[in-house]
Amino acid sequence: MPALRRCGRFCAIALIRAGLLVCFAILPDLPPIHPPAAVAQRVRIEDIWQQVYQQIPDLPLENQYVNTETGEVSTNNTLISRLIRYHVYTKGRPTSYRLDWKLTLADYLDANERMEPATYPSGTALRTNPMEGDKAAIQSLNRAQRAALVNALVSLFNPNPEPEPSSPPPSPAPSSSPSPSPPSRFPRQPQPGDAQLLQP
């Protein structure tokens, strides 16, 4: 009886292996796997933060922190580079939409999600975790500066947005006699004086 079980298991394993070999032999060649868009973005982030500072030069750099490995000041580790990495990698938010960038700024303003020092970008790479200094720097910006920052980030991450029509399509010239308009499925827009029609 035990020999029969061993023989059955051996046959089952042999059949499974043969089946897998046949499956892989008849599969078409699969195209190579391309890196995800996030990997391509990683390279662009290094360019984007510099362009943000070119567009808005009065933004604080916050690049005075010392690298734990080299013992030197990390001048390329700036407030905006950390903000972008927090937005993209820590929170996983898309870079295309103003609302998502505003949510990230709300995190820095303590008005949205709580920020964790353990997961903050460069928190362990620098001798001092820059999170509190970065939050203070963002909180020191006025509303116009924050709006300019959001606009710069969205425009730099989306250099070719879908074009909006520059002008409405030309309408036909009005004729001298008014033509009756077709009935609309929607009620007409309120006009000045309409409220007086409700009086008894």
Secondary structure, 3 states (H helix, E strand, C coil): CHHHHHHHHHHHHHHHHHHHHHHHHHCCCCCCCCCCHHHHHHHHHHHHHHHHHHHCCCCCCCCCCEECCCCCECCCCCHHHHHHHHHHHHCCCCCCCHHHHHHHHHHHCCCCCCCCHHHCCCCCCECCCCHHHHHHHHHCCCHHHHHHHHHHHHHHHCCCCCCCCCCCCCCCCCCCCCCCCCCCCCCCCCCCCHHHHHCC
